[in-house]
Amino acid sequence: MVTKKIVKEGDKIELITMNDTWTKLEKGSKGIVFKIEKEDDDEALIWVEWDNGEKLALINGIDKFKIIKK
């Protein structure tokens, strides 16, 4: 859940796994959270501006990441 990880806008994160075959992001990709959309905590979209220039959302509960800098 987003609330348990306490991810916030401005946090630097690192991708662990993502269930998206269309992206070039790989494990270890890093980016900055710029927006969080919450329908509910289980289905929040965590929008990230990735260091490679992509802007792509993580799906809470499906994609895995870690916060590396607040």
Sine and cosine of phi, psi and omega as CSV:
sin_phi,cos_phi,sin_psi,cos_psi,sin_omega,cos_omega
0.00,0.00,0.57,-0.82,0.03,-1.00
-0.87,0.49,-0.69,0.72,-0.07,-1.00
-0.90,0.44,-0.52,0.86,0.02,-1.00
-0.96,0.27,-0.58,0.82,0.03,-1.00
-0.98,0.19,-0.33,0.94,-0.02,-1.00
0.83,0.55,0.69,0.72,0.08,-1.00
-0.98,0.20,0.66,-0.75,-0.04,-1.00
-0.72,-0.69,0.31,-0.95,0.11,-0.99
-0.85,0.52,0.69,-0.72,-0.02,-1.00
0.99,-0.12,-0.24,0.97,0.03,-1.00
-0.94,0.35,0.62,-0.79,0.14,-0.99
-1.00,-0.01,0.77,-0.64,-0.03,-1.00
-0.80,-0.60,0.30,-0.95,0.06,-1.00
-0.81,-0.58,0.74,-0.67,-0.02,-1.00
-0.97,0.25,0.72,-0.69,0.11,-0.99
-0.98,-0.22,-0.82,0.57,0.10,-1.00
-0.54,-0.84,0.49,-0.87,0.04,-1.00
-0.62,-0.79,0.70,-0.72,-0.01,-1.00
-1.00,-0.09,0.91,0.42,-0.02,-1.00
-0.58,-0.81,0.91,-0.41,-0.05,-1.00
-0.99,0.12,-0.16,0.99,-0.07,-1.00
-1.00,-0.02,-0.21,0.98,-0.05,-1.00
-1.00,-0.06,0.41,-0.91,0.09,-1.00
-1.00,-0.09,0.04,1.00,0.02,-1.00
-0.91,0.41,0.60,-0.80,0.01,-1.00
-0.78,-0.62,0.21,-0.98,0.09,-1.00
-0.79,0.61,0.73,-0.68,0.00,-1.00
0.99,-0.11,-0.19,0.98,0.06,-1.00
-0.88,0.48,0.58,-0.82,-0.05,-1.00
-0.84,-0.54,0.44,-0.90,0.03,-1.00
-0.21,-0.98,0.07,-1.00,-0.03,-1.00
-0.93,-0.38,0.75,-0.66,0.07,-1.00
-0.94,0.33,0.81,-0.59,0.02,-1.00
-0.89,-0.46,-0.17,0.98,0.01,-1.00
-0.29,-0.96,0.60,-0.80,0.09,-1.00
-0.79,-0.61,0.86,-0.52,0.06,-1.00
-0.96,-0.27,0.84,-0.54,-0.01,-1.00
-0.90,-0.43,0.93,-0.37,0.24,-0.97
-0.99,0.14,-0.70,0.71,0.23,-0.97
-0.37,-0.93,0.17,-0.99,-0.10,-0.99
-0.87,0.48,-0.49,0.87,-0.04,-1.00
-0.98,0.21,-0.34,0.94,-0.06,-1.00
-0.81,-0.58,0.52,0.86,0.01,-1.00
-0.94,0.35,0.59,-0.81,0.13,-0.99
-0.98,-0.22,0.80,-0.60,-0.01,-1.00
-0.95,-0.32,0.98,-0.21,-0.06,-1.00
-0.99,0.17,0.76,-0.65,-0.09,-1.00
-0.79,-0.61,0.70,-0.71,0.19,-0.98
-1.00,-0.09,0.97,-0.26,-0.10,-0.99
-0.98,0.20,0.47,-0.88,-0.02,-1.00
-0.86,0.51,-0.38,0.93,0.02,-1.00
-0.99,0.10,0.03,1.00,0.03,-1.00
0.98,-0.18,-0.25,0.97,0.02,-1.00
-0.95,0.33,0.55,-0.84,0.20,-0.98
-0.89,-0.45,0.94,-0.33,-0.11,-0.99
-0.57,-0.82,0.65,-0.76,-0.04,-1.00
-1.00,0.03,0.58,-0.81,0.20,-0.98
-1.00,-0.03,0.57,-0.82,0.05,-1.00
-0.98,-0.20,0.90,-0.44,-0.02,-1.00
-0.87,0.50,0.72,-0.70,0.01,-1.00
1.00,-0.01,-0.25,0.97,0.03,-1.00
-0.91,-0.41,-0.82,0.58,0.02,-1.00
-0.99,0.10,0.51,-0.86,-0.04,-1.00
-0.87,-0.49,0.65,-0.76,-0.02,-1.00
-0.44,-0.90,0.20,-0.98,0.11,-0.99
-0.74,-0.67,0.53,-0.85,0.05,-1.00
-0.99,0.13,0.80,-0.60,0.00,-1.00
-0.94,-0.34,-0.27,0.96,0.01,-1.00
-0.33,-0.94,0.74,-0.67,0.04,-1.00
-0.99,-0.17,0.00,0.00,0.00,0.00
